[in-house]
Amino acid sequence: MLNRRAVSGHRHWIHILIAACAAGSPFLHGEETAGAPAPLEIVVSVAEQKLALVKEGAILRKYPISTSKFGLGDSNGSYRTPVGNLKVCEKIGGNLSAGSVIKGRNATGEVLPANSPGRDPIVTRILWLDGLESCNANARSRGIYIHGTVEESKLGQPVSYGCIRMRSRDVVELFEDTPVGTTVQIVADKFPHFHKPAPPKPEILLVSNKDGTKTAVGPHGQVVTKTTFATAPKPAEKAQPAPAPLVAQAKSAAKPAAPQPAAKGAPQSVAGKSPEPAGPASKVVANRPDDHVLETKGHREAARVCARTARACRAAGGTSCRVAADDGQHSHIRSS
């Protein structure tokens, strides 16, 4: 039976130890450190018997653990768990299989399944801790580790001999995520307040549609948004006029020129009678040396050709030019 005075004295020294470490570790009372948080750190809550991996002030993962069944402290031979600020000074067992037995920080070659009866060795991985304060200055020399345990069924209870015990698969994950030098905060109370980590940004893929737009979808094909992102339309090419068919070109070439007003003195069409259609090409017939006779069908065409012929006569040196019409025949008489 323990002496009540001794128990009271023991508790008194524990409170003094926690108070001393609290001066350099505001996490012990649920307070956050001033300034920017450490990028990655380990926080252990003795009250909750859990370990948290914290990144930039947000808890990434929590694991069940076991701290010392002898309470908190750092004196040699006490088998207690130290509190305050520590760091990972060495990592051991990186290539070992889960359940590999480690003795004297060396693998024995034995591999044990979880909850092997009658066995309680250190297994799988070791993260060796070094104290950064006077209240945990003996942690390294005492061999205070975060390590795997065979007694996984007892996690969540303080049953260790000073170290922090974890499941094999959990300590492997923690081992991979934390480099040497990572800060370790061991607090007597519950975890301080940490903000929730920001959700990861989904990977957005733009899928082209047949209509030239693009739809945003997630990495597994799910539609992230129904909004489509239209791409810039290509400038429309100017349509080139199609070449006219050869038949149409021939008709256009054969079409007679628009009628010109009749020359002065040319015969006019008779009222009430439509003009005769143009006939074949006209020709000039010389009845005598001083006459030019034009034979044609159609008074309108004849009048136009006669006007040209009269100009030709005058250009030839004629002093007078007369136009006569008789049944479609037009004569230009030149007198010398």
C-alpha contacts under 8 A as a table, 3 or more apart, distances in Angstrom:
res1	aa1	res2	aa2	distance
2	L	6	A	7.29
2	L	7	V	7.06
3	N	6	A	5.20
3	N	7	V	6.35
4	R	7	V	5.08
4	R	8	S	6.10
5	R	8	S	5.09
5	R	9	G	6.17
6	A	9	G	5.05
6	A	10	H	6.12
7	V	10	H	5.00
7	V	11	R	6.33
8	S	11	R	5.28
8	S	12	H	6.21
9	G	12	H	4.95
9	G	13	W	6.37
10	H	13	W	5.35
10	H	14	I	6.44
11	R	14	I	5.07
11	R	15	H	6.36
12	H	15	H	5.31
12	H	16	I	6.41
13	W	16	I	4.99
13	W	17	L	6.16
14	I	17	L	5.05
14	I	18	I	6.24
14	I	72	L	6.74
14	I	73	G	6.85
15	H	18	I	5.16
15	H	19	A	6.07
16	I	19	A	5.06
16	I	20	A	6.13
17	L	20	A	5.13
17	L	21	C	6.34
17	L	73	G	7.15
17	L	135	C	6.46
18	I	21	C	5.20
18	I	22	A	5.92
18	I	83	V	7.18
18	I	188	A	7.80
19	A	22	A	4.96
19	A	23	A	6.67
20	A	23	A	5.66
20	A	24	G	7.65
20	A	135	C	6.75
21	C	24	G	5.55
21	C	25	S	5.99
21	C	83	V	7.05
21	C	84	G	5.39
21	C	85	N	8.00
21	C	133	E	7.20
21	C	134	S	7.69
21	C	135	C	5.73
22	A	25	S	4.67
22	A	26	P	5.74
22	A	27	F	7.65
22	A	28	L	5.83
22	A	29	H	7.48
22	A	84	G	7.14
23	A	26	P	6.86
24	G	84	G	7.57
24	G	85	N	7.74
24	G	133	E	7.55
25	S	28	L	6.02
25	S	84	G	5.90
25	S	85	N	6.49
26	P	29	H	6.01
26	P	30	G	6.93
26	P	31	E	5.24
26	P	32	E	6.39
26	P	33	T	6.37
27	F	30	G	4.98
27	F	31	E	5.07
27	F	32	E	5.93
27	F	33	T	7.26
27	F	185	Q	7.53
27	F	187	V	6.69
27	F	192	P	6.42
28	L	31	E	7.25
28	L	84	G	7.46
28	L	186	I	7.79
28	L	187	V	4.80
28	L	188	A	6.34
28	L	189	D	6.41
28	L	192	P	7.96
29	H	189	D	6.88
29	H	192	P	7.37
30	G	189	D	7.69
30	G	190	K	7.50
30	G	191	F	6.60
30	G	192	P	3.96
30	G	193	H	6.64
31	E	192	P	6.33
31	E	193	H	7.73
32	E	192	P	7.24
32	E	193	H	7.70
33	T	36	A	7.96
33	T	37	P	7.04
34	A	37	P	7.80
36	A	56	E	7.88
37	P	56	E	5.38
37	P	57	G	5.66
38	A	41	E	6.56
38	A	55	K	7.14
38	A	56	E	5.77
38	A	57	G	7.32
39	P	55	K	5.24
39	P	56	E	4.65
39	P	57	G	7.78
40	L	53	L	7.38
40	L	54	V	5.69
40	L	55	K	4.36
40	L	56	E	6.33
40	L	178	T	7.71
40	L	182	T	6.83
40	L	183	T	7.54
41	E	53	L	6.11
41	E	54	V	5.28
41	E	55	K	6.44
41	E	178	T	7.94
41	E	182	T	5.72
41	E	183	T	4.95
41	E	184	V	5.97
41	E	185	Q	7.72
42	I	51	L	7.01
42	I	52	A	5.82
42	I	53	L	4.84
42	I	54	V	6.03
42	I	182	T	7.37
42	I	183	T	6.20
42	I	184	V	4.64
42	I	185	Q	6.14
43	V	51	L	5.81
43	V	52	A	5.22
43	V	53	L	6.54
43	V	54	V	7.12
43	V	184	V	5.77
43	V	185	Q	4.63
43	V	186	I	5.89
43	V	187	V	7.46
43	V	191	F	7.83
44	V	49	Q	7.50
44	V	50	K	6.01
44	V	51	L	4.43
44	V	52	A	6.34
44	V	184	V	7.56
44	V	185	Q	6.06
44	V	186	I	4.60
44	V	187	V	6.02
44	V	191	F	7.76
45	S	48	E	5.37
45	S	49	Q	5.69
45	S	50	K	5.56
45	S	51	L	6.37
45	S	186	I	6.22
45	S	187	V	5.17
45	S	188	A	6.03
45	S	189	D	6.10
45	S	190	K	5.48
45	S	191	F	5.75
46	V	49	Q	4.89
46	V	50	K	7.03
46	V	67	T	6.77
46	V	186	I	7.31
46	V	187	V	6.19
46	V	188	A	4.93
46	V	189	D	6.32
46	V	190	K	7.21
47	A	188	A	5.89
47	A	189	D	5.08
47	A	190	K	5.39
48	E	156	G	7.72
48	E	189	D	7.64
48	E	190	K	5.84
48	E	191	F	7.72
49	Q	64	P	6.24
49	Q	65	I	5.43
49	Q	66	S	5.97
49	Q	67	T	7.01
49	Q	156	G	5.19
49	Q	157	Q	6.54
49	Q	158	P	7.27
50	K	62	K	6.61
50	K	63	Y	5.54
50	K	64	P	4.57
50	K	65	I	5.15
50	K	66	S	7.70
50	K	156	G	7.06
51	L	62	K	5.60
51	L	63	Y	5.18
51	L	64	P	6.39
51	L	65	I	6.43
52	A	59	I	6.35
52	A	60	L	7.31
52	A	61	R	5.69
52	A	62	K	4.36
52	A	63	Y	6.39
53	L	59	I	5.87
53	L	60	L	5.61
53	L	61	R	5.42
53	L	62	K	6.49
53	L	174	L	7.89
54	V	57	G	6.08
54	V	58	A	5.38
54	V	59	I	4.36
54	V	60	L	5.60
54	V	61	R	7.46
55	K	58	A	5.36
55	K	59	I	6.38
55	K	60	L	6.61
57	G	194	F	5.82
57	G	195	H	6.47
58	A	194	F	5.35
58	A	195	H	5.14
58	A	196	K	5.45
58	A	197	P	5.08
59	I	62	K	7.44
59	I	194	F	6.57
59	I	195	H	7.47
59	I	196	K	6.78
59	I	197	P	6.72
60	L	197	P	7.06
63	Y	166	M	7.55
63	Y	170	D	6.97
64	P	155	L	6.00
64	P	156	G	5.50
64	P	166	M	6.78
64	P	167	R	7.95
65	I	155	L	5.18
65	I	156	G	5.41
65	I	157	Q	7.46
65	I	164	I	6.44
65	I	165	R	5.35
65	I	166	M	5.07
65	I	167	R	7.77
66	S	154	K	7.66
66	S	155	L	5.29
66	S	156	G	5.63
66	S	157	Q	5.38
66	S	158	P	4.80
66	S	159	V	5.97
66	S	160	S	6.15
66	S	164	I	5.62
66	S	165	R	5.07
66	S	166	M	7.04
67	T	71	G	7.90
67	T	81	T	6.38
67	T	157	Q	7.36
67	T	158	P	4.63
67	T	159	V	6.29
67	T	160	S	5.39
67	T	161	Y	7.60
67	T	162	G	6.30
67	T	163	C	6.12
67	T	164	I	4.99
67	T	165	R	6.76
68	S	71	G	5.50
68	S	72	L	7.22
68	S	79	Y	6.89
68	S	80	R	5.39
68	S	81	T	5.48
68	S	158	P	5.17
68	S	159	V	5.54
68	S	160	S	4.29
68	S	161	Y	5.02
68	S	162	G	4.46
68	S	163	C	6.52
68	S	164	I	7.51
69	K	80	R	7.46
69	K	158	P	4.70
69	K	159	V	4.53
69	K	160	S	5.63
69	K	161	Y	6.58
69	K	162	G	7.66
70	F	78	S	7.64
70	F	79	Y	6.39
70	F	80	R	5.35
70	F	81	T	7.94
70	F	161	Y	7.17
70	F	162	G	7.57
71	G	80	R	5.32
71	G	81	T	6.45
72	L	80	R	4.96
72	L	81	T	4.76
72	L	82	P	5.64
72	L	83	V	6.91
73	G	78	S	7.27
73	G	80	R	5.04
73	G	81	T	5.60
73	G	82	P	4.85
73	G	83	V	7.10
73	G	135	C	7.91
73	G	136	N	7.81
74	D	78	S	7.10
74	D	80	R	6.36
74	D	81	T	6.72
74	D	82	P	5.05
74	D	135	C	6.70
74	D	136	N	5.56
74	D	137	A	7.53
74	D	138	N	6.17
74	D	139	A	6.69
75	S	78	S	5.61
75	S	80	R	7.82
75	S	138	N	7.09
76	N	79	Y	7.67
76	N	138	N	7.19
76	N	142	R	6.59
77	G	142	R	7.91
79	Y	161	Y	4.86
79	Y	162	G	4.65
80	R	161	Y	6.47
80	R	162	G	4.35
80	R	163	C	7.90
81	T	144	I	7.73
81	T	161	Y	7.81
81	T	162	G	4.35
81	T	163	C	6.25
81	T	164	I	7.81
82	P	135	C	7.44
82	P	136	N	5.59
82	P	139	A	6.96
82	P	162	G	7.63
82	P	186	I	7.35
83	V	135	C	7.26
83	V	136	N	6.56
83	V	185	Q	7.37
83	V	186	I	4.80
83	V	187	V	5.87
83	V	188	A	7.07
84	G	131	G	7.98
84	G	133	E	7.11
84	G	135	C	7.13
84	G	136	N	6.84
84	G	185	Q	5.71
84	G	186	I	5.32
84	G	187	V	6.45
85	N	131	G	6.48
85	N	132	L	5.63
85	N	133	E	6.44
85	N	136	N	7.79
85	N	183	T	7.16
85	N	184	V	6.01
85	N	185	Q	4.96
85	N	186	I	6.80
86	L	129	L	6.33
86	L	130	D	5.50
86	L	131	G	4.37
86	L	132	L	5.11
86	L	133	E	7.57
86	L	136	N	7.59
86	L	183	T	5.97
86	L	184	V	4.92
86	L	185	Q	6.27
86	L	186	I	7.88
87	K	129	L	5.53
87	K	130	D	5.45
87	K	131	G	6.63
87	K	132	L	7.24
87	K	180	V	7.92
87	K	181	G	5.60
87	K	182	T	5.48
87	K	183	T	4.40
87	K	184	V	5.08
88	V	91	K	7.52
88	V	127	L	6.12
88	V	128	W	5.69
88	V	129	L	4.79
88	V	130	D	6.41
88	V	179	P	7.72
88	V	180	V	5.28
88	V	181	G	5.04
88	V	182	T	5.42
88	V	183	T	6.64
88	V	184	V	7.07
89	C	127	L	7.58
89	C	128	W	5.77
89	C	129	L	5.69
89	C	130	D	5.88
89	C	180	V	5.67
89	C	181	G	5.86
90	E	127	L	6.08
90	E	128	W	5.19
90	E	129	L	7.41
90	E	180	V	5.98
91	K	94	G	7.41
91	K	125	R	7.70
91	K	126	I	5.79
91	K	127	L	4.81
91	K	128	W	6.26
91	K	175	F	7.61
91	K	180	V	6.89
92	I	105	R	7.06
92	I	125	R	6.01
92	I	126	I	5.04
92	I	127	L	6.61
92	I	128	W	7.93
93	G	96	L	5.38
93	G	106	N	7.95
93	G	107	A	7.55
93	G	124	T	6.60
93	G	125	R	5.00
93	G	126	I	6.54
94	G	125	R	6.73
94	G	175	F	7.78
96	L	100	S	6.24
96	L	107	A	7.97
96	L	124	T	6.16
96	L	125	R	7.52
97	S	100	S	5.61
97	S	111	V	7.60
97	S	124	T	6.33
98	A	111	V	7.52
98	A	123	V	7.37
98	A	124	T	4.91
98	A	168	S	5.78
98	A	169	R	7.01
98	A	172	V	7.91
99	G	111	V	5.00
99	G	112	L	4.90
99	G	113	P	5.92
99	G	114	A	7.09
99	G	123	V	5.23
99	G	124	T	5.08
99	G	148	G	7.83
99	G	149	T	7.96
99	G	150	V	7.15
99	G	168	S	6.59
100	S	107	A	6.82
100	S	108	T	7.63
100	S	109	G	6.63
100	S	110	E	5.74
100	S	111	V	4.18
100	S	112	L	6.38
100	S	123	V	5.14
100	S	124	T	4.97
101	V	107	A	5.80
101	V	108	T	5.82
101	V	109	G	6.74
101	V	110	E	5.46
101	V	111	V	5.81
101	V	112	L	7.07
101	V	121	P	6.48
101	V	122	I	6.02
101	V	123	V	4.49
101	V	124	T	6.65
102	I	105	R	5.75
102	I	106	N	5.23
102	I	107	A	4.37
102	I	108	T	5.96
102	I	121	P	7.26
102	I	122	I	5.50
102	I	123	V	5.42
102	I	124	T	7.25
103	K	106	N	5.34
103	K	107	A	6.26
103	K	108	T	6.60
103	K	121	P	7.72
103	K	122	I	7.01
105	R	126	I	7.97
107	A	110	E	7.70
112	L	116	S	6.70
112	L	150	V	7.29
113	P	116	S	5.89
113	P	150	V	7.02
114	A	149	T	7.84
114	A	150	V	4.81
114	A	151	E	6.56
114	A	152	E	6.39
115	N	119	R	7.98
115	N	150	V	5.15
115	N	151	E	4.84
115	N	152	E	6.03
115	N	153	S	6.67
116	S	119	R	5.88
116	S	150	V	6.41
116	S	151	E	7.34
119	R	150	V	7.15
119	R	151	E	7.96
120	D	149	T	6.94
120	D	150	V	5.90
120	D	151	E	6.51
121	P	149	T	6.74
121	P	150	V	6.86
122	I	147	H	6.50
122	I	148	G	6.00
122	I	149	T	5.63
122	I	150	V	7.53
123	V	126	I	7.99
123	V	147	H	6.85
123	V	148	G	4.92
123	V	149	T	5.62
123	V	150	V	6.95
123	V	168	S	7.35
124	T	147	H	7.32
124	T	148	G	5.52
124	T	149	T	7.88
124	T	168	S	5.96
124	T	171	V	7.70
124	T	172	V	7.36
125	R	147	H	5.51
125	R	148	G	5.89
125	R	168	S	7.65
125	R	171	V	6.47
125	R	172	V	6.56
125	R	175	F	7.26
126	I	145	Y	6.20
126	I	146	I	5.87
126	I	147	H	4.62
126	I	148	G	7.23
127	L	145	Y	5.53
127	L	146	I	5.05
127	L	147	H	6.36
127	L	175	F	7.19
128	W	140	R	7.15
128	W	143	G	7.12
128	W	144	I	6.36
128	W	145	Y	4.60
128	W	146	I	6.55
129	L	139	A	6.48
129	L	140	R	5.77
129	L	143	G	7.68
129	L	144	I	5.83
129	L	145	Y	5.70
129	L	146	I	7.54
130	D	137	A	7.40
130	D	138	N	7.84
130	D	139	A	5.54
130	D	140	R	4.62
130	D	144	I	7.92
131	G	134	S	7.76
131	G	135	C	7.99
131	G	136	N	4.83
131	G	137	A	4.78
131	G	138	N	6.75
131	G	139	A	5.47
131	G	140	R	6.69
132	L	136	N	6.82
132	L	137	A	6.45
133	E	136	N	5.55
133	E	137	A	5.78
134	S	137	A	5.04
136	N	139	A	5.58
137	A	140	R	7.51
138	N	141	S	5.47
138	N	142	R	5.96
139	A	142	R	5.18
139	A	143	G	6.31
139	A	144	I	5.39
140	R	143	G	5.24
140	R	144	I	6.07
141	S	144	I	7.86
144	I	162	G	6.50
144	I	163	C	5.08
144	I	164	I	7.79
145	Y	163	C	5.10
145	Y	164	I	6.22
146	I	163	C	6.12
146	I	164	I	4.70
146	I	165	R	5.93
146	I	166	M	7.28
146	I	171	V	7.85
147	H	163	C	7.54
147	H	164	I	6.47
147	H	165	R	5.30
147	H	166	M	6.05
147	H	171	V	6.53
148	G	165	R	5.66
148	G	166	M	4.86
148	G	167	R	5.47
148	G	168	S	4.90
148	G	171	V	5.95
149	T	152	E	6.26
149	T	165	R	5.82
149	T	166	M	5.97
149	T	167	R	6.02
149	T	168	S	6.61
150	V	167	R	7.65
150	V	168	S	7.91
151	E	154	K	5.78
151	E	155	L	7.34
152	E	155	L	5.45
152	E	166	M	7.36
152	E	167	R	5.75
154	K	157	Q	6.09
154	K	159	V	7.44
155	L	158	P	7.82
155	L	165	R	7.54
155	L	166	M	7.21
155	L	167	R	7.92
160	S	163	C	6.07
160	S	164	I	7.05
160	S	165	R	7.03
166	M	170	D	6.37
166	M	171	V	5.87
167	R	170	D	5.18
167	R	171	V	6.15
168	S	171	V	5.32
168	S	172	V	6.22
169	R	172	V	5.20
169	R	173	E	6.42
170	D	173	E	5.18
170	D	174	L	6.20
171	V	174	L	4.95
171	V	175	F	5.82
172	V	175	F	5.01
172	V	176	E	6.32
173	E	176	E	5.29
173	E	177	D	6.36
174	L	177	D	5.15
174	L	178	T	6.12
175	F	178	T	5.68
175	F	179	P	7.67
176	E	179	P	7.57
178	T	182	T	6.23
179	P	182	T	5.94
187	V	190	K	7.41
187	V	191	F	7.64
202	P	218	G	6.75
202	P	219	P	7.64
203	E	218	G	5.92
203	E	219	P	5.81
204	I	216	A	6.16
204	I	217	V	5.80
204	I	218	G	5.21
204	I	219	P	6.65
204	I	224	V	7.68
205	L	216	A	5.61
205	L	217	V	5.30
205	L	218	G	6.14
205	L	219	P	6.79
206	L	214	K	5.73
206	L	215	T	5.48
206	L	216	A	4.75
206	L	217	V	6.41
207	V	214	K	5.21
207	V	215	T	5.25
207	V	216	A	6.50
207	V	217	V	7.20
208	S	212	G	6.67
208	S	213	T	5.99
208	S	214	K	4.43
208	S	215	T	6.65
209	N	212	G	5.56
209	N	213	T	5.32
209	N	214	K	5.65
209	N	215	T	7.30
210	K	213	T	7.31
212	G	230	A	6.78
212	G	231	T	6.34
213	T	228	T	6.16
213	T	229	F	5.61
213	T	230	A	4.34
213	T	231	T	5.71
214	K	228	T	5.48
214	K	229	F	4.98
214	K	230	A	6.20
214	K	231	T	7.34
215	T	223	V	7.80
215	T	225	T	7.51
215	T	226	K	7.09
215	T	227	T	6.75
215	T	228	T	4.80
215	T	229	F	6.28
216	A	223	V	6.42
216	A	224	V	5.80
216	A	225	T	5.97
216	A	226	K	7.56
216	A	227	T	7.56
216	A	228	T	7.15
217	V	220	H	7.93
217	V	221	G	5.75
217	V	222	Q	5.45
217	V	223	V	4.30
217	V	224	V	4.81
217	V	225	T	7.02
218	G	221	G	5.33
218	G	222	Q	5.13
218	G	223	V	6.13
218	G	224	V	5.74
219	P	222	Q	7.33
223	V	226	K	6.82
225	T	228	T	7.90
244	A	248	A	6.43
244	A	249	Q	6.56
245	P	248	A	5.30
245	P	249	Q	6.35
246	L	249	Q	4.97
246	L	250	A	6.18
247	V	250	A	5.10
247	V	251	K	6.29
248	A	251	K	5.11
248	A	252	S	6.11
249	Q	252	S	5.07
249	Q	253	A	6.19
250	A	253	A	5.13
250	A	254	A	6.20
251	K	254	A	5.06
251	K	255	K	6.09
252	S	255	K	5.23
260	Q	304	R	6.94
261	P	304	R	7.83
262	A	266	A	5.98
262	A	268	Q	7.87
262	A	300	R	7.62
262	A	303	A	6.10
262	A	304	R	6.07
262	A	307	A	7.57
263	A	266	A	5.42
263	A	303	A	7.14
263	A	304	R	7.14
263	A	307	A	5.68
265	G	323	V	7.53
266	A	303	A	5.63
266	A	306	C	7.93
266	A	307	A	7.71
266	A	323	V	7.24
267	P	299	H	7.43
267	P	303	A	6.85
267	P	325	A	7.47
268	Q	299	H	7.71
268	Q	300	R	7.68
269	S	273	K	7.26
269	S	274	S	7.67
269	S	275	P	6.47
269	S	299	H	6.97
269	S	300	R	7.34
270	V	273	K	5.65
270	V	274	S	7.89
275	P	298	G	6.87
275	P	299	H	7.14
275	P	300	R	7.03
276	E	297	K	7.57
276	E	298	G	4.92
276	E	299	H	7.10
276	E	300	R	7.93
277	P	297	K	7.84
277	P	298	G	6.00
278	A	297	K	6.43
278	A	298	G	5.45
278	A	301	E	6.29
279	G	296	T	7.05
279	G	297	K	5.36
279	G	298	G	6.71
280	P	296	T	7.59
280	P	297	K	7.66
281	A	296	T	7.53
282	S	294	L	6.85
282	S	295	E	5.99
282	S	296	T	5.15
283	K	294	L	5.88
283	K	295	E	5.97
283	K	296	T	7.33
284	V	292	H	6.47
284	V	293	V	5.59
284	V	294	L	4.63
284	V	295	E	6.61
285	V	292	H	6.20
285	V	293	V	5.03
285	V	294	L	6.14
285	V	295	E	7.37
286	A	289	P	6.71
286	A	291	D	5.98
286	A	292	H	5.16
286	A	293	V	6.00
287	N	291	D	6.04
287	N	292	H	6.99
287	N	293	V	6.99
288	R	291	D	5.36
288	R	292	H	7.84
290	D	333	I	6.35
290	D	334	R	5.26
290	D	335	S	6.30
290	D	336	S	7.54
291	D	331	S	7.21
291	D	332	H	6.08
291	D	333	I	4.50
291	D	334	R	5.76
292	H	331	S	5.82
292	H	332	H	4.97
292	H	333	I	6.04
292	H	334	R	7.58
293	V	329	Q	7.22
293	V	330	H	5.90
293	V	331	S	4.09
293	V	332	H	5.90
293	V	333	I	7.91
294	L	302	A	7.96
294	L	306	C	7.43
294	L	329	Q	6.03
294	L	330	H	5.16
294	L	331	S	5.85
294	L	332	H	7.77
295	E	328	G	6.79
295	E	329	Q	4.85
295	E	330	H	6.44
296	T	301	E	7.88
296	T	302	A	6.05
296	T	328	G	5.95
296	T	329	Q	6.26
296	T	330	H	7.94
297	K	301	E	7.57
297	K	302	A	6.93
297	K	328	G	5.60
297	K	329	Q	7.92
298	G	301	E	5.61
298	G	302	A	6.02
298	G	328	G	6.59
299	H	302	A	4.85
299	H	303	A	5.90
299	H	328	G	6.31
300	R	303	A	5.14
300	R	304	R	6.41
301	E	304	R	5.20
301	E	305	V	6.24
302	A	305	V	5.17
302	A	306	C	5.84
302	A	328	G	7.37
302	A	330	H	7.23
303	A	306	C	4.96
303	A	307	A	6.21
304	R	307	A	5.27
304	R	308	R	6.66
305	V	308	R	5.15
305	V	309	T	6.15
306	C	309	T	4.82
306	C	310	A	5.96
306	C	323	V	7.42
306	C	330	H	7.02
306	C	332	H	7.76
307	A	310	A	5.08
307	A	311	R	6.35
308	R	311	R	5.16
308	R	312	A	6.26
309	T	312	A	4.87
309	T	313	C	6.14
309	T	332	H	7.46
310	A	313	C	4.98
310	A	314	R	6.26
310	A	321	C	6.49
310	A	322	R	8.00
310	A	323	V	7.84
310	A	332	H	6.65
311	R	314	R	5.19
311	R	315	A	6.13
312	A	315	A	4.98
312	A	316	A	6.18
313	C	316	A	4.99
313	C	317	G	6.81
313	C	318	G	5.96
313	C	321	C	7.11
313	C	332	H	7.70
313	C	334	R	6.96
314	R	317	G	5.36
314	R	318	G	5.02
314	R	319	T	7.02
314	R	320	S	7.52
314	R	321	C	7.20
315	A	318	G	7.32
317	G	336	S	7.83
318	G	321	C	6.93
318	G	334	R	5.47
318	G	335	S	6.10
318	G	336	S	5.82
319	T	334	R	7.25
319	T	335	S	6.44
319	T	336	S	6.44
320	S	333	I	7.95
320	S	334	R	6.21
320	S	335	S	6.35
321	C	332	H	6.12
321	C	333	I	5.77
321	C	334	R	5.56
321	C	335	S	7.65
322	R	331	S	7.45
322	R	332	H	5.45
322	R	333	I	5.68
322	R	334	R	7.56
323	V	330	H	6.35
323	V	331	S	5.62
323	V	332	H	5.20
323	V	333	I	7.37
324	A	329	Q	7.73
324	A	330	H	5.17
324	A	331	S	5.24
324	A	332	H	7.05
325	A	328	G	6.23
325	A	329	Q	5.52
325	A	330	H	4.59
325	A	331	S	6.90
326	D	329	Q	5.16
326	D	330	H	6.61
